[in-house]
């Protein structure tokens, strides 16, 4: 075998030997890139679990904005270990930015926290979870001793379409609580409109008029249902009913003509202008 032949053989062997090494190096780089996301989160997670409230709250927001599962896990871990209420309020909201079934247990626990603002935040977050346990806790929140928490629960019931909350919401409506009025208005379909309209004498008239007015403001309510709502408002004797009807007339274009607007306008004229207008 000539010198040149030996050289070629040696070169081939050398190249064959370096190829696996280069492949291994490339694979290592791929792993490094994959792990880079977790490494990038390390200082954020450290800040979240740190003693300074403002940086911790900002870190919670950052973790919530991240789609990395490690960020979500960090929020769950922090809430499980316990963070200051001011940070937990942010963390609870951040957790719900990427809802996952394991979150519910943590959120329910914080919905029972002694700090009202934290109970509010947890109830608001639970609205994003279809879990029956989440819905049950939202309903329980309607009986909270703090009005602000009851309001948060009412908002959550509307957002989460929690039909189990209807009876407690009507109880709060009878007490004149506006969040309940807004929630019922948001949940209202034809059957619920009739039930709301039947509350004359059971609910303070200004609150009842307000509830029906919120329904009239909904863009997704069909014209036949709006006619029913206008007629329900017309049964209320309190001056607030005229305000609701007037607002509806003012907010609804004259053309195309709508029967609901025409009826509302006639009712206003009959009460305020004696039918002369």
Secondary structure as UniProt FT lines:
FT   HELIX           3..48
FT   HELIX           53..65
FT   HELIX           69..81
FT   HELIX           85..95
FT   HELIX           96..98
FT   TURN            101..102
FT   HELIX           103..111
FT   HELIX           116..126
FT   TURN            127..128
FT   HELIX           132..141
FT   TURN            142..143
FT   HELIX           147..159
FT   TURN            160..161
FT   HELIX           163..165
FT   HELIX           166..174
FT   TURN            175..176
FT   HELIX           178..187
FT   HELIX           190..197
FT   TURN            198..199
FT   TURN            201..202
FT   HELIX           205..216
FT   TURN            219..220
FT   HELIX           223..234
FT   HELIX           240..251
FT   HELIX           259..272
FT   TURN            274..275
//
